[in-house]
Amino acid sequence: MTDSIALRMAWEEHPHFRYRGCAPDADVPWMAAGDPSLSLDAWHGEDRDGSEPQRERLAREQAAVEVCLNCPVMVACDAYASSVVSEGGKARLAEPAGIWGGRLALERHRAFIRRRHEMAAPAPSRLMKTPQKLRVLEALAVHVTAEAVAQAAGVDVRTANWQRSRLVTQLNLDKQSATRAQLLAAAVERGLLDAAVVVADDGRVPAVPPPTKTADQPAVLAEPSVLPVQRAPEAVPRALRPRRRRVTAVRGQLPLFDEPARVATVTALYSPNCRLEAAA
Ligand code: SF4
């Protein structure tokens, strides 16, 4: 028996399960017992049909969550719905859709991802021992600013920042809040860096600096052969522009070319048998 099945049984066998908010109302079975004005679809409506207008969806979700918050089995319900099952070798939530235990599917998914991140084992050291990563780490140990780190590591700022970001992930640190000091401490702990070379800071320098765009560091480096430069056509002076030829037609004769040697005449333009005669 998996944890998920046990948690579902605990929820269904809870002494107050029959009083749950999303149970069918005794008089109108398609409405919720916890709020007789609320349809049972309120807990799962949008997940089955994504065409629901946003305003209606938000109102419905809020009403359903309010019922959940007064539900006597909310904790057991959330424990079951947020438990993890294995499907095809991949982990997923026991109830990936709908509102369960007072939480929207999106909230439960976010919590699930956060839990996975906390439980994930750090990457093996061999993945972090690439020459470029080690150079960036050594540079970060003695420098603070992004430019100085990049220069000391012999790479551009963007590459240095990207490697710092990769190291934060591989050392299982939080990308949003990890500091330079934490990154270096984790690297020392993993044997990637010698503690003696680390220069301390005030503890507030982020492990990964926010993205910057400088004049010598364009946002997109495009190869000219891949993205050819498109030049606007140069303006031609009015006097040098070719003149438009004026074409005039007379009944029975239509000059097609103004060169004297090639004048075609449509003699059959208005004739009954539409016969074309061209004179060269
Ligand atoms: S917590 Fe919400 S979804 Fe769970 S049983 Fe109660 S009312 Fe239903």
Residues whose N, C-alpha, C, O or C-beta is under 5 A from the ligand:
A	BS01	SF4	R20 G21 C22 V67 C68 C71 V73 M74 C77 I99 W100 G101 G102
